């Protein structure tokens, strides 16, 4: 069950990215597309691993599949950053829980990846925990994210990407997939500059990047690339649906990080700290632990 720990590490890195995303997009960089380009370019540091791996150009068919998966990931990121622009990051996380559901359906239809009865039960428990972790009380009512359409599009694209990576990684080493994914995503940022409006916004956002913001972007980019790398590693070892069923762990990581920041640096990001929301997170944690125990028994 090594894939569980690798997947959890991936979600922890992405939780750090989520916090950084919200801080920079809400306070420093106005255009989410500019931010995506900055993040992708800074993530190019991952190409430094090329001399240390068995790097080669895969056969044309496999290279096309990797590029296609990377394009789905890039498009999913565009919708995600649009959602982050208009919604609280902890509330965007509720909609990440659509990924395991879409992944389960797509992996079954596309690559005939099926779960055993016990794995399906564990999947349901984990997704239930993720949903509970993502619910927020607002005064006397429950409320959900207003970024629903954007995140539905994003999660379908991410789920499709995950299933493709799962399939490809059974033949191509995940480290090589990661490098070609990074190269593809960097190339995909270039067509954005064909838009005059984007170029104007990009130039305006560059002016807001001081030394502190620059190093923050680089740090977030490194965590993001680690999340991608560990995510691909996990997908090479375990079923895509089960890996994304652990999405609730990322929600809890985001909540815990947001709570710590809210307590010590509330100007950066804030989180709901009332008793009802904390109880929900504890219940979600218990459910997810039960789901993880179920996975270990399967």
N, C-alpha and C positions, 0 to 999 in steps of 0.2 A: 504493500500500500504506500510505497514511496511517493506516488503521484499526489497523494493527499497533501503531504507537507510541501511539495513543490508548488501545488496549486494555491495553498494558503499563503506561501511566500509571495507568489504573484499577486494575490489580492491585497496583501499588505502594501506592496510597492504601489499598486494602483490607488489604494486609499490615500497614500501620501500625495499622489498625483492629483486626485480629486480635490483635496484641500488646496493645493497650490493653484489648480485651475481656477477655482472659484475666487481666490484672492486676487490673482492677476487679471482675470477677465472682468471682475466687478470693480476693481480699483485702479488698475494700471493700464491695461490694453483694451481699448474700446471695441475693436473689431475682432470677433472670434476667429475669422479666417486668417487675419494677421497673426494671431496667437498660435494657430495651428501651424503656420509656416515657420514661425520662430521655433516652436517646439520640435518640429520635424528636422529642421536644419541643425539645431543644437544636438538632437539625437544622433546625428551623423557621426558622433564620436564613437558609436558602436562599430563603425567600419574599421576601427583600429585593431579589431580582433582578427582581421583577414590573414595577417602573416602567421597567426598562431593556430589556424585551423586548416583542415584539408579542403581548401577552397577550389572549386571548379565550376564550370558552366554546365548545368544539367542538360539533358536532352531537351530538344525544343518543346516537346509536349509537356514535360514536367515544368519547364521554365514558364510556359504559358499559364499553367495552373497556378503556380506561385504568384505570378504577376496578377492574375485574376483575383486570387484571394486577397492580395495586398490592396487592390483597387477597391474591393468590398470593405476592407478595414478602413481605408482612407475616407470613403464616402460615409461610412458609419460615424467616423470621427467628426466629420463636418456637421452632421445632424446633432451629435452629442454636444459639441461646443455651442451650437445655437441654443440648445436647451439650457446649458449652464448659464448662458447670458441672461436668460429671463427667469430662472428659477433657482431657489436655494439648493445647494449641492446635496445636502442630506435628503432633500425631497426628490431630487432627480434619481437618487439611488433606488427608490421604490420601483422605478420602471426598468432598472437593470434586471429585475427579477423576471422579465419577459424573456430574457436570453435563454435560460435553461429550457423553457417550454418550447420556444422556437427551435432550439438546438435538438431537442428530443424528436420533434416532428421532422425536421429537415434531415437529420442523420438517419432516421428510419426510412424516409423516402429515397434519399440519395445514395446512401452506402449500406443500407440494410443493417444498420447498427441497432441492435435490440437489447433491452435490459431484461434480466431475469426477474421473477416475481419479487424476490427479496431486494434486488437493486431498485426496482420500480418503487417499492415501499419506502426505501431509504431516500430516493429521489423526491417523493412526495413530501416526506418529513422535512428534508432540507429546504425545499422550495417554500413550504409553509413557514418555516423558521425565518426565511429571508423576507417573506411578505410581512410577517409580524414585526421584524426588525425595522422595516421601512415605514410602517404606519406612524403617523404623527397626530397627536391630539391638538386641536386648535380650539381653545376655550371649551365649549361644551359639545363640540362635534368633531368627527373624524374628517380629514380632508386629504386629497391626493394631489399629485402634481398637475399643474396646468400645461406642462410641456409634453403631454401625452402623444400628440401626433408625431412630433420630432423624435421622441424616444422609441416609438413603435418602429419607425423607419430605421433608426439607428440599431436597435436590437435585432431586427431581422437581418440587417447587413452583417452585424458582428457574428450572429449565429451561423450564417452562411459561410463566413470566413473561417469560423472555428471548425466546422465540419470539413471544409476543404483542407485545412491544415492537418486535421486528424488523418485524413486519407493520404495526403502527400507524405506525411512524416513516417508512414509505414514503409516507405521506399527511400526517401531522401533524408539525410541526417537533419535533425531540427536546427542545429547551429547554422548549417548552410541555408536552410529555409529562412532563418532569421536575417541573415546578411542580405539575401536577395530581396526579401520583403522590405528591408530598410532602403536598399537602393531604389526599388520601385516606388516607394512612398515619397522619397526625395524628388524623384523625377515627376511624380504626379502633382507636386506643388507648383511646378513651373507654368502650366496652362492658366493658373489663376492670374498671372501677370498680364494676360491678354486683355483683361478687363481694366479699363481706364479708372473706373470707380474703385476697384481693389487697389490699384497702384497708388491712388491718392490717399486712401485710408491707410495703406501700408506705410507710406512715407510719414504720415501724421503719427502713426503708432511708434515708428522708429525714434521719433523725437522724445517720446516718453520713456525710452529705455536708458536709464542711468546704470551705473556700475552695479548697484544693489539689485535692480530688476534683471539685469543681464545674468548675474550669477544665480539668481533665483530660477530663471528660465532654464539655465544649464543643469541645475540640480534637479528640477522637475523632469527634464528630458532624460536624465540618467536613470531616475527611478522608473520613468515610463518605459524605457528600453529594457530595463531589468524585468519589469512586469510582462512585457511582450515575450522576452526570451524565456522566462520561467513558465509563462503560459504555454508556449510552444513545446517546451520540454514536457510539461504535464500532459498535453494533448498527444504527444508521441507515446505516452505510457498508459493512459487511461481513456475511457469512453468520454466523448465530448459532452454528452448530456450530464454525466455524473460530475464532471469537472465544473461545469457551469451551474450545477445545483448548489455548489459551495458559494455562490454569489453573495449569500447572506453574510458571510464572513467579512466581505469587503464593506458592506453596509455597517456592520458593527465596528470595524476598524475606523471607518470615517466618523462614526458617532463618538467613539472614544477620543479620537484625535481632536475633533471639533470641541468636545467638552473641555479638554485640557487647554486648548487655545482660548476658549471662551472665558475660562477662569483666569488666565494669566495675561492674555493679549486680546481682549474682546473687540478691539478696533479692527483686528485682522479678519475674524470670522466669529459668528455667534451660533449657539445651539440651544435648543429647548432643554432646560434643566429641571422642569417640574417633575413631581413625583410620578405622575401617570406615564410620562414618556420614558422615564428611567425604568419603571416596572415593565413596560413593554419590551425594552431592550434586554432585560434580564430574562424574561420569558422566552424571547427569541433565542438568546444564547443557550438556554437549556434545551430548547427544541433542536437547535443545530448540533449540540453535543450528542443528543440522542441519535440524530441522523448519522453523525460520524461513527458512532458505535455500531449502528446498523451496517454501514459500509464495511467496517472492519470484520463483520461477521459473515459478509457475503463472499 
